Amino acid sequence: YKHALKLHYFSSSVNDSVSFKNPNYLGNNSNSGNYYKSTYSFTDEHRDYIVYPLHGHQFSAEATKYFKGTSPINHFELKARAEKYIEPLNRLFLGSSFAVKLASYGYQPYSHEEGFGYNDYVRGYEYYVVDGQQFWLSKTALKFAIVEKTEFEISYVKMKQFNKSHYSIYLGVFSDMGYIRDNQNKASNPMQSKLLWGKGISLDYVTYYDKLLRIEYSVNHLGEKGVFLHFSNPFGSKK
């Protein structure tokens, strides 16, 4: 288990043109502001490989209290994430994750309405930012190791410590679902309070020094299709 308690001070400023178009961008009718936050986090880590896990599980939670300075940020946030990975058949892997964000009611400046499109996202909506104060996000993937971990030597690298490498390739299908609620900008946020889903196929290439390339073809609930490149664990909170 890992516990952490952190206290942060933030100072923000924006260009005059931003505050002119949206005086409440920072919540104080100004182009600068500051606030504090205190965060407690808990992590229970049992994954075999954090960059691209195939076995194990993980749970993390984070509670944050904001304290106003010159910006009127004074709300409470709770985030949690659970992940599970199994190998039901030889070379066949199943992974799933569930994440949730909750926030207390009350005004939040636009800069703090972070929802989908930042670190957390529904695959198939990579071109969208969907802001909101609360959300849940579910991800599932089934993949087959078409090339298991294979080691090889890099002939032009003479130092033995660095001339060994490896790679593996996985072909899979995935399905994501998410729901987000925006209590402040409902009229201008057509994606909020709707079930967002994306599904598709993926080809993942994993190699040494924690390098990962995911090529995904996906379709979303709007019928939009696309091919997207990613460089991180599909169940994590980064693209």
Protein Blocks (a to p, Z undefined) as FASTA:
>chain_A
ZZddddddddddddfklmmmmmmlnonopabdcdddddddddddfbfblklccbdcdddd
dddddddfkbccfbdcddddddddddfbghiacddddddddddeddddfklmccehilbc
cehilmpccddfbdcdddddddddfbgcdddddfklmblklmcccddddddddddddddd
dfklmmlmmkgoiacdddddddddddehhiacdddddddfkopacddddfbdfkbcbZZ
